[in-house]
C-alpha cells in the first residue's frame, strides 16, 4: 500500500489505506474490505462491519458504510486508472 499511496488523490481512499487492521496492525483496511467484497460481494462487507470485534455496527450502519465505500470509493479506482493511462 505504501507504493500506491502517493498516487491516490481520493481522500476517503487515502484514509482507508492509512488505517491498519489485524492483530499486528499490518494490513490496510482497504485490503481487508476489498477481500471481503471480492469473496462474497456487498453482503460480505456488511458482515465484516457487523461482526468485527472492535466497535461492531448494526446492520443499518453497516449498509450505509458499505454503500458509501462501494459506490463512492471503489468507483474512483477505475476512473483514476483511466486518467493515468491517458
N, C-alpha and C positions, 0 to 999 in steps of 0.2 A: 504494500500500500504506500510505502514511503516513495516508491518510484513514480506513482501516478499523482500523488498529492499536489505537486507543483503545477500540473496542467489542468487540475479540476477547478472550475470557477464557480460552480453552483454551490451556494453557501450550505444548504441542507446536506448535500452530498459530502462536502468537506467535514461537516460536523460528524456525520456517520462514519467517515473514515477515521477521524480522530479518536472517537470513543472506542476504548479497548474493552474486551469482554473475555470471559473464561476464568478459570481458577488462577491462572498466572497472568491474566490481562495481556495475552499475546496475540489475540485475534481482534481484528477490526470488526465493529458491529455490522458494517455494511457486508462483510464477508459472511457472517452468520445469517443475516437476513436474506441475502441473495441465495445462499444454500437452501434455506427453508423454502423460498419462493420456487426455486428450480425443482426441489424434491416433490412438492405437492401443491404448488400454487398459492393463491391468496389465502386459503384456509389454513395452510401450514404456518404462514407468518402470524395469523391471528392466534393460532395455538401457542406459538412461541411466546407472544406477549401475555397470554392468559395463564400460562403455566410456569413462567420463569420464577426462580427463587426470589430474586430481588425485585420488589415493587411490581407484583403481577397486576395486570389491568383487568377490568371487567370486559365482557365481550363488546359492548358498545364503544368503549375507549379504544380497545384493540383494533376494531374495524376502522375507526376514524384514523388512527395512526397508520395502519397498513394501507388504507386507501390513499392517503396523502403521499406516502412513500412510493407506492407503485405507480400512481398516476401523475405525480409531480416530479419525483426524483428519478425513477427509472427511465421515464420518457426523455429526460435530458441527456442521458448517456448516448443514445444513437445520434441525437442532434449534434452534440459536440464532436462525436466521431466523424460525422459527415463534414462538419466545418473544418476539422483538422486535415482532411484529405484534399480539400479544395485549394 
